[in-house]
Every structure is written in C-alpha cells, then in structure tokens.
Amino acid sequence: MDDFGIKGIGKIAQEISAKGVEKKAESKESFADVLKGSIEKVNGLQTEADQATQQFLLGNDSNIHQVMIAMEKANLSFQMMMQVKNKIVNAYEEMMRMQV
C-alpha cells in the first residue's frame, strides 16, 4: 500500500505539472489579470464567510462547522494575499534601489 501511495502521488504530481504547462501555453494572461483574479477570489471568500455568518445568526443554518470553515478560508486567503502584496512591494523597492 505504501508503494502505491508513493507512485500514486508521483503520478498525480506529473499530471498536474503537465496540465499546468499546457494551461500556461494556452493562456497569455498578464500579471495584472492574475493579480486581479486572485483579489476577486479572496473577496468572494470574504463574501461567502459573511453570508454564512449572517445565515447562522439568523437561525437559517445550524451548521456552525461550515460557518467556521468559511471564515477560516477567508482569513487564510486574506493573510496569504497580504504576504504576496508585501513580497511584491519589497521586490519593487529593491528594484528601485538598483543602480542602472
């Protein structure tokens, strides 16, 4: 079973890698488009978490686990977005310090 698990993971990784290369070859999205799409996804997760919270507070949804999962997804995606923003700003500042 362990042998199957390792081979299975390797095969899945190869398939994902191949699909990623194909997708990159097909799409010519700009950096701004990718960044905008990522921000929209984070905003969507925030909206979903807000809606789930409101539904729970109104008594329409009794599954607190799903509410907490939605809130944590939104929180983690926002934190990741902020870290990416910080890295972009740091890279920009570093480039501006470079002498040409």
MDAnalysis code that builds the backbone (N, CA, C; Angstrom):
import MDAnalysis as mda
import numpy as np

u = mda.Universe.empty(300, n_residues=100, atom_resindex=np.repeat(np.arange(100), 3), trajectory=True)
u.add_TopologyAttr("name", ["N", "CA", "C"] * 100)
u.add_TopologyAttr("resid", np.arange(1, 101))
u.add_TopologyAttr("resname", ["MET", "ASP", "ASP", "PHE", "GLY", "ILE", "LYS", "GLY", "ILE", "GLY", "LYS", "ILE", "ALA", "GLN", "GLU", "ILE", "SER", "ALA", "LYS", "GLY", "VAL", "GLU", "LYS", "LYS", "ALA", "GLU", "SER", "LYS", "GLU", "SER", "PHE", "ALA", "ASP", "VAL", "LEU", "LYS", "GLY", "SER", "ILE", "GLU", "LYS", "VAL", "ASN", "GLY", "LEU", "GLN", "THR", "GLU", "ALA", "ASP", "GLN", "ALA", "THR", "GLN", "GLN", "PHE", "LEU", "LEU", "GLY", "ASN", "ASP", "SER", "ASN", "ILE", "HIS", "GLN", "VAL", "MET", "ILE", "ALA", "MET", "GLU", "LYS", "ALA", "ASN", "LEU", "SER", "PHE", "GLN", "MET", "MET", "MET", "GLN", "VAL", "LYS", "ASN", "LYS", "ILE", "VAL", "ASN", "ALA", "TYR", "GLU", "GLU", "MET", "MET", "ARG", "MET", "GLN", "VAL"])
u.atoms.positions = np.array([
    [0.821, -1.194, 0.000],
    [0.000, 0.000, 0.000],
    [0.859, 1.251, 0.000],
    [1.975, 1.250, 0.762],
    [2.863, 2.411, 0.776],
    [3.459, 2.650, -0.601],
    [3.812, 1.555, -1.287],
    [4.385, 1.682, -2.622],
    [3.383, 2.326, -3.574],
    [2.126, 1.918, -3.495],
    [1.087, 2.508, -4.341],
    [0.908, 3.982, -4.027],
    [0.940, 4.322, -2.751],
    [0.750, 5.711, -2.344],
    [1.831, 6.609, -2.910],
    [3.088, 6.186, -2.838],
    [4.192, 6.994, -3.357],
    [4.100, 7.108, -4.866],
    [3.861, 5.995, -5.548],
    [3.736, 6.043, -7.006],
    [2.526, 6.865, -7.415],
    [1.436, 6.716, -6.671],
    [0.224, 7.466, -6.988],
    [0.431, 8.959, -6.846],
    [1.120, 9.359, -5.797],
    [1.395, 10.781, -5.591],
    [2.297, 11.305, -6.694],
    [3.316, 10.531, -7.061],
    [4.213, 10.951, -8.141],
    [3.478, 11.101, -9.457],
    [2.588, 10.168, -9.746],
    [1.819, 10.224, -10.991],
    [0.889, 11.428, -11.002],
    [0.236, 11.683, -9.879],
    [-0.658, 12.842, -9.781],
    [0.139, 14.128, -9.958],
    [1.316, 14.211, -9.332],
    [2.158, 15.405, -9.458],
    [2.574, 15.629, -10.910],
    [2.904, 14.558, -11.623],
    [3.283, 14.680, -13.029],
    [2.109, 15.165, -13.868],
    [0.916, 14.640, -13.601],
    [-0.263, 15.064, -14.350],
    [-0.576, 16.531, -14.100],
    [-0.488, 16.945, -12.842],
    [-0.753, 18.346, -12.511],
    [0.274, 19.239, -13.185],
    [1.536, 18.820, -13.149],
    [2.605, 19.600, -13.772],
    [2.373, 19.720, -15.277],
    [2.004, 18.611, -15.923],
    [1.750, 18.635, -17.361],
    [0.566, 19.531, -17.699],
    [-0.497, 19.458, -16.897],
    [-1.662, 20.306, -17.134],
    [-1.320, 21.769, -16.913],
    [-0.471, 22.048, -15.912],
    [-0.063, 23.426, -15.654],
    [0.727, 23.994, -16.817],
    [1.606, 23.187, -17.415],
    [2.389, 23.640, -18.565],
    [1.471, 23.887, -19.751],
    [0.506, 22.987, -19.974],
    [-0.441, 23.181, -21.066],
    [-1.258, 24.441, -20.863],
    [-1.710, 24.675, -19.636],
    [-2.523, 25.844, -19.340],
    [-1.719, 27.123, -19.557],
    [-0.439, 27.126, -19.136],
    [0.404, 28.295, -19.339],
    [0.612, 28.561, -20.821],
    [0.744, 27.504, -21.599],
    [0.948, 27.675, -23.034],
    [-0.315, 28.223, -23.698],
    [-1.481, 27.824, -23.208],
    [-2.735, 28.261, -23.798],
    [-3.078, 29.702, -23.445],
    [-2.865, 30.087, -22.204],
    [-3.305, 31.406, -21.764],
    [-2.133, 32.372, -21.712],
    [-2.406, 33.580, -22.124],
    [-1.402, 34.643, -22.091],
    [-1.898, 35.754, -21.178],
    [-2.266, 35.401, -19.959],
    [-2.759, 36.379, -19.009],
    [-1.608, 37.250, -18.528],
    [-1.886, 38.520, -18.357],
    [-0.871, 39.414, -17.824],
    [-0.809, 39.263, -16.314],
    [0.254, 39.790, -15.728],
    [0.411, 39.741, -14.282],
    [-0.741, 40.473, -13.601],
    [-1.136, 41.605, -14.183],
    [-2.233, 42.388, -13.610],
    [-3.534, 41.580, -13.604],
    [-3.792, 40.817, -14.673],
    [-5.004, 39.996, -14.738],
    [-4.986, 38.897, -13.677],
    [-3.832, 38.272, -13.506],
    [-3.709, 37.215, -12.495],
    [-3.909, 37.799, -11.107],
    [-3.302, 38.953, -10.860],
    [-3.430, 39.605, -9.555],
    [-4.877, 40.016, -9.288],
    [-5.520, 40.581, -10.299],
    [-6.917, 40.993, -10.154],
    [-7.815, 39.786, -9.879],
    [-7.581, 38.696, -10.597],
    [-8.368, 37.483, -10.384],
    [-8.193, 36.927, -8.984],
    [-6.968, 36.970, -8.482],
    [-6.698, 36.479, -7.133],
    [-7.403, 37.335, -6.087],
    [-7.372, 38.645, -6.285],
    [-8.050, 39.541, -5.345],
    [-9.555, 39.304, -5.371],
    [-10.108, 39.060, -6.554],
    [-11.542, 38.784, -6.665],
    [-11.907, 37.481, -5.955],
    [-11.028, 36.467, -6.041],
    [-11.293, 35.204, -5.339],
    [-11.289, 35.402, -3.828],
    [-10.321, 36.181, -3.338],
    [-10.269, 36.464, -1.902],
    [-11.523, 37.214, -1.478],
    [-11.932, 38.187, -2.271],
    [-13.155, 38.932, -1.967],
    [-14.370, 38.009, -1.961],
    [-14.418, 37.075, -2.893],
    [-15.525, 36.117, -2.931],
    [-15.573, 35.255, -1.680],
    [-14.408, 34.814, -1.211],
    [-14.367, 34.025, 0.016],
    [-14.810, 34.851, 1.216],
    [-14.435, 36.128, 1.245],
    [-14.864, 37.011, 2.331],
    [-16.391, 37.162, 2.305],
    [-16.943, 37.334, 1.126],
    [-18.390, 37.486, 0.977],
    [-19.117, 36.221, 1.421],
    [-18.598, 35.059, 1.008],
    [-19.207, 33.790, 1.414],
    [-19.190, 33.629, 2.931],
    [-18.074, 34.000, 3.550],
    [-17.976, 33.892, 5.011],
    [-18.971, 34.825, 5.686],
    [-19.113, 36.036, 5.165],
    [-20.086, 36.980, 5.723],
    [-21.507, 36.451, 5.597],
    [-21.839, 35.901, 4.441],
    [-23.181, 35.368, 4.221],
    [-23.446, 34.166, 5.134],
    [-22.440, 33.294, 5.273],
    [-22.611, 32.125, 6.141],
    [-22.819, 32.562, 7.589],
    [-22.079, 33.584, 8.005],
    [-22.221, 34.099, 9.371],
    [-23.612, 34.680, 9.579],
    [-24.075, 35.466, 8.633],
    [-25.411, 36.061, 8.757],
    [-26.494, 34.997, 8.783],
    [-26.376, 33.989, 7.928],
    [-27.374, 32.922, 7.912],
    [-27.389, 32.175, 9.237],
    [-26.207, 31.968, 9.815],
    [-26.142, 31.287, 11.102],
    [-26.772, 32.135, 12.201],
    [-26.471, 33.429, 12.200],
    [-27.012, 34.317, 13.226],
    [-28.530, 34.473, 13.123],
    [-29.044, 34.374, 11.892],
    [-30.490, 34.464, 11.698],
    [-31.201, 33.154, 12.018],
    [-30.429, 32.098, 12.216],
    [-31.018, 30.812, 12.558],
    [-31.400, 29.984, 11.347],
    [-31.021, 30.428, 10.160],
    [-31.354, 29.681, 8.940],
    [-30.426, 28.491, 8.730],
    [-29.239, 28.551, 9.296],
    [-28.261, 27.484, 9.128],
    [-27.761, 27.083, 10.511],
    [-27.856, 25.808, 10.836],
    [-27.458, 25.372, 12.171],
    [-26.095, 24.684, 12.175],
    [-25.386, 24.720, 11.054],
    [-24.101, 24.045, 10.961],
    [-22.963, 25.036, 11.220],
    [-22.568, 25.146, 12.471],
    [-21.517, 26.105, 12.838],
    [-20.172, 25.692, 12.260],
    [-19.975, 24.400, 11.997],
    [-18.710, 23.938, 11.446],
    [-18.463, 24.549, 10.066],
    [-19.501, 24.545, 9.226],
    [-19.357, 25.120, 7.892],
    [-19.103, 26.626, 7.965],
    [-19.727, 27.290, 8.917],
    [-19.521, 28.731, 9.095],
    [-18.071, 28.995, 9.481],
    [-17.562, 28.223, 10.430],
    [-16.180, 28.408, 10.880],
    [-15.185, 28.077, 9.775],
    [-15.465, 27.064, 8.976],
    [-14.589, 26.718, 7.861],
    [-14.572, 27.855, 6.841],
    [-15.726, 28.403, 6.521],
    [-15.796, 29.519, 5.577],
    [-15.032, 30.728, 6.102],
    [-15.164, 31.003, 7.394],
    [-14.458, 32.134, 7.987],
    [-12.943, 31.917, 7.965],
    [-12.513, 30.703, 8.242],
    [-11.075, 30.416, 8.260],
    [-10.483, 30.449, 6.855],
    [-11.241, 29.949, 5.862],
    [-10.779, 30.043, 4.471],
    [-10.584, 31.496, 4.075],
    [-11.546, 32.335, 4.417],
    [-11.455, 33.757, 4.091],
    [-10.275, 34.397, 4.802],
    [-10.076, 34.055, 6.060],
    [-8.979, 34.620, 6.829],
    [-7.624, 34.208, 6.256],
    [-7.453, 32.921, 5.976],
    [-6.185, 32.438, 5.446],
    [-5.890, 33.008, 4.061],
    [-6.914, 33.092, 3.222],
    [-6.685, 33.640, 1.881],
    [-6.323, 35.119, 1.957],
    [-6.929, 35.850, 2.888],
    [-6.587, 37.260, 3.051],
    [-5.157, 37.415, 3.565],
    [-4.773, 36.596, 4.539],
    [-3.404, 36.656, 5.049],
    [-2.392, 36.345, 3.954],
    [-2.690, 35.350, 3.138],
    [-1.785, 34.999, 2.045],
    [-1.697, 36.142, 1.037],
    [-2.834, 36.752, 0.725],
    [-2.825, 37.872, -0.202],
    [-1.959, 39.009, 0.331],
    [-2.039, 39.268, 1.627],
    [-1.233, 40.333, 2.222],
    [0.255, 39.991, 2.160],
    [0.602, 38.740, 2.356],
    [2.006, 38.341, 2.253],
    [2.519, 38.487, 0.825],
    [1.701, 38.130, -0.143],
    [2.090, 38.300, -1.544],
    [2.259, 39.779, -1.862],
    [1.339, 40.604, -1.355],
    [1.454, 42.054, -1.560],
    [2.744, 42.581, -0.973],
    [3.078, 42.142, 0.225],
    [4.310, 42.574, 0.867],
    [5.536, 42.167, 0.055],
    [5.529, 40.954, -0.493],
    [6.649, 40.490, -1.315],
    [6.760, 41.321, -2.594],
    [5.639, 41.665, -3.195],
    [5.657, 42.478, -4.411],
    [6.204, 43.867, -4.105],
    [5.749, 44.461, -3.021],
    [6.234, 45.792, -2.640],
    [7.728, 45.742, -2.343],
    [8.186, 44.711, -1.613],
    [9.611, 44.576, -1.322],
    [10.429, 44.413, -2.600],
    [9.929, 43.627, -3.545],
    [10.640, 43.448, -4.819],
    [10.701, 44.759, -5.585],
    [9.613, 45.510, -5.593],
    [9.586, 46.803, -6.273],
    [10.588, 47.765, -5.637],
    [10.596, 47.828, -4.301],
    [11.530, 48.701, -3.608],
    [12.975, 48.308, -3.882],
    [13.235, 47.012, -3.933],
    [14.588, 46.530, -4.237],
    [14.998, 46.922, -5.651],
    [14.098, 46.815, -6.589],
    [14.396, 47.211, -7.968],
    [14.655, 48.715, -8.060],
    [13.927, 49.494, -7.286],
    [14.124, 50.948, -7.317],
    [15.471, 51.332, -6.700],
    [15.992, 50.522, -5.819],
    [17.303, 50.802, -5.200],
    [18.467, 50.430, -6.111],
    [18.179, 49.599, -7.116],
    [19.255, 49.148, -8.010],
    [19.755, 50.300, -8.866],
    [21.054, 50.348, -9.053],
    [21.631, 51.372, -9.912],
    [21.788, 50.809, -11.307],
    [21.408, 51.601, -12.276],
    [21.451, 51.134, -13.665],
    [22.697, 51.624, -14.336],
])
